[in-house]
Amino acid sequence: MKKKITIEGMSCGHCVAHVEKALKAIEEVIEVQVNLAEKNAIVELNGDVADAKLTEIIEDAGYDVVAIENQ
């Protein structure tokens, strides 16, 4: 399963690395691709992770989640 997460508040490469690290800490996450220019992350999951959990992880890292779409 893949999810596209639109994220506000990222402004540099450090922000991208911070979001990637936060998402990779979730056991079900296989791969994370964060795109600074498009302000999103594509997350590949092995199993189901609630959107609320993904939102909480990103917001705890200091960024805002605008939308989450299944892909």
Secondary structure as UniProt FT lines:
FT   STRAND          2..8
FT   HELIX           13..24
FT   TURN            27..28
FT   STRAND          29..35
FT   TURN            36..39
FT   STRAND          40..45
FT   HELIX           51..60
FT   TURN            61..62
FT   STRAND          64..70
//
